[in-house]
């Protein structure tokens, strides 16, 4: 009896001990599993991104690049806003990022001017601002930390230098050349830079005549409309400089509908910008003569910049993405297959 009792006492003791141990370590275990994501969440860097819109294939690729970079796995919490081409929407988005006390603000300014006040507000809130794709025109350079994007003036110059070479090759270097330009969003860095770069090369050639330049908002529909007007106004267009691929697609439609032909064997030489896959296919088939690349894959660059800022390192004022020029000679099947956008 006594032995039985002491046996059950021992058993009860062991059981109690196990319960206590379970409570101590078991609950710790459950807590850990439960709490781990919360701790991680606290460590995540919160980034507010104001994308200017979704006007082009390039823009879609740029958005994807940002969304693929600022993931939970990479340690980020991304708040993304699409401003649908309106500066007022971007201003609203940036102000909401400030009131949410994000760690960084990234934005692609639809136009260059009109940002001083909101950038000052971000500065006062101690939130670093990183420009993506396009620039802002502000006197106080301390209003943004850095800028990741393209050298638009260089892109415009590349187009000009390509045309120079092409005309020489065809033996037309001294002959009159009539050019029309389809321009992107008025006041945007890409429009300003590409126009400046190309016209500076054009100004070196007396025989180049820029008959007209008109804004077509970087969209295919507007590109077609504006090109139609040009074709009605001018009978003798030799060259179209279209500041992005979407406008080029529209312009080519308008040219074909007017009975004229484009590209390597056509009546009108086509210079385009961006180099999205559909356009590169048209370069390969000879419908577009040259495509000056504008690289939308800026997410990885932005990650690196934030890493540097987090480490307290000094960042440059500008980071330019790598870009190429494409003609029928270098658009290979491999390149087309690799192109994800
Ligand atoms: O700012 C970059 C330009 O904006 C791209 O060339 C164009 O496609 C986009 O809409």
Boltz pocket constraint, residues with backbone or C-beta under 6 A from the ligand:
constraints:
  - pocket:
      binder: B
      contacts: [[A, 55], [A, 56], [A, 57], [A, 58], [A, 59], [A, 133], [A, 134], [A, 190], [A, 218], [A, 243], [A, 244], [A, 245], [A, 246], [A, 273], [A, 274], [A, 294]]
      max_distance: 6.0
